[in-house]
Amino acid sequence: MFPNQFYSPSKATIPAIKKSINWGSLLNNTQKTLNIVNQAIPIVYQIKPIVNNARTMLKVANEFSKTNKTSNTSDIPKNNTTTKDNNGPNFFI
């Protein structure tokens, strides 16, 4: 009733596809890819904390630079020494 909208390969094309695929090279290349992935996964797990620590160090450095910019020297009192009596200790502010 309805036309078939999906592609269905004929029985003649399936053996042609099987003959055209070089299974040895396909499996060899798959094995090489899996070896690379198996080597890359531990590297990713080792690099992740380094990247996170670098981000944290940048945040800390930004906070230090903010405190240096916002500090004002006019807040420091001009009289640095106070003495209460000559016999007691001297405290420096």
Kinemage of the C-alpha trace (Angstrom):
@kinemage 1
@onewidth
@group {chain A} dominant
@subgroup {mainchain}
@vectorlist {calphas} color= white
{ca met a 1} P 0.000 0.000 0.000
{ca phe a 2} L 2.663 2.560 1.086
{ca pro a 3} L 5.987 2.810 -0.715
{ca asn a 4} L 8.948 1.514 1.273
{ca gln a 5} L 10.792 4.586 2.557
{ca phe a 6} L 13.643 2.714 4.167
{ca tyr a 7} L 16.647 1.370 2.349
{ca ser a 8} L 16.912 -2.378 2.453
{ca pro a 9} L 19.947 -3.825 0.724
{ca ser a 10} L 19.284 -6.658 -1.596
{ca lys a 11} L 20.726 -10.062 -0.955
{ca ala a 12} L 23.219 -9.525 -3.771
{ca thr a 13} L 24.867 -6.441 -2.168
{ca ile a 14} L 25.562 -8.037 1.241
{ca pro a 15} L 28.184 -10.513 -0.068
{ca ala a 16} L 29.760 -7.670 -2.063
{ca ile a 17} L 30.126 -5.620 1.124
{ca lys a 18} L 31.634 -8.572 2.964
{ca lys a 19} L 34.225 -9.024 0.224
{ca ser a 20} L 35.100 -5.309 0.082
{ca ile a 21} L 35.859 -4.978 3.823
{ca asn a 22} L 39.380 -5.912 4.799
{ca trp a 23} L 38.691 -7.364 8.230
{ca gly a 24} L 42.358 -7.731 9.133
{ca ser a 25} L 43.161 -4.054 8.683
{ca leu a 26} L 39.901 -3.029 10.370
{ca leu a 27} L 40.699 -5.087 13.462
{ca asn a 28} L 44.330 -3.946 13.444
{ca asn a 29} L 43.345 -0.264 13.310
{ca thr a 30} L 40.723 -0.820 15.999
{ca gln a 31} L 43.340 -2.397 18.237
{ca lys a 32} L 45.712 0.553 17.692
{ca thr a 33} L 42.937 2.998 18.565
{ca leu a 34} L 42.041 1.113 21.730
{ca asn a 35} L 45.712 1.039 22.799
{ca ile a 36} L 45.928 4.818 22.410
{ca val a 37} L 42.720 5.299 24.402
{ca asn a 38} L 43.981 2.975 27.149
{ca gln a 39} L 47.155 5.043 27.411
{ca ala a 40} L 45.336 8.385 27.341
{ca ile a 41} L 42.821 7.654 30.106
{ca pro a 42} L 45.404 7.501 32.952
{ca ile a 43} L 47.052 10.669 31.637
{ca val a 44} L 43.721 12.483 31.809
{ca tyr a 45} L 43.226 11.354 35.409
{ca gln a 46} L 46.730 12.596 36.309
{ca ile a 47} L 46.360 15.960 34.552
{ca lys a 48} L 42.914 16.795 35.981
{ca pro a 49} L 44.143 17.673 39.528
{ca ile a 50} L 46.952 19.775 38.077
{ca val a 51} L 44.476 21.820 36.036
{ca asn a 52} L 42.164 22.233 39.032
{ca asn a 53} L 45.066 23.351 41.233
{ca ala a 54} L 46.189 25.825 38.575
{ca arg a 55} L 42.718 27.365 38.569
{ca thr a 56} L 42.810 27.626 42.359
{ca met a 57} L 46.269 29.200 42.277
{ca leu a 58} L 45.033 31.798 39.782
{ca lys a 59} L 42.102 32.623 42.068
{ca val a 60} L 44.472 33.012 45.032
{ca ala a 61} L 46.802 35.214 42.994
{ca asn a 62} L 43.870 37.389 41.953
{ca glu a 63} L 42.822 37.787 45.586
{ca phe a 64} L 46.339 38.839 46.573
{ca ser a 65} L 46.432 41.400 43.790
{ca lys a 66} L 43.032 42.752 44.895
{ca thr a 67} L 44.211 43.235 48.488
{ca asn a 68} L 47.353 45.027 47.335
{ca lys a 69} L 45.308 47.411 45.208
{ca thr a 70} L 42.684 48.149 47.859
{ca ser a 71} L 45.047 48.787 50.768
{ca asn a 72} L 45.467 52.456 51.493
{ca thr a 73} L 48.452 53.939 53.331
{ca ser a 74} L 46.337 56.715 54.861
{ca asp a 75} L 44.802 54.160 57.265
{ca ile a 76} L 48.145 53.736 59.050
{ca pro a 77} L 48.481 56.032 62.078
{ca lys a 78} L 51.259 58.587 61.867
{ca asn a 79} L 52.397 58.216 65.475
{ca asn a 80} L 54.050 54.780 65.567
{ca thr a 81} L 55.347 54.749 69.142
{ca thr a 82} L 53.468 55.075 72.381
{ca thr a 83} L 55.080 55.104 75.776
{ca lys a 84} L 53.176 54.848 79.005
{ca asp a 85} L 56.010 55.055 81.433
{ca asn a 86} L 59.739 55.100 81.282
{ca asn a 87} L 60.188 51.998 83.435
{ca gly a 88} L 57.766 49.718 81.469
{ca pro a 89} L 58.181 48.159 78.068
{ca asn a 90} L 57.693 50.134 74.870
{ca phe a 91} L 55.015 48.908 72.454
{ca phe a 92} L 55.206 49.749 68.786
{ca ile a 93} L 52.037 49.866 66.725
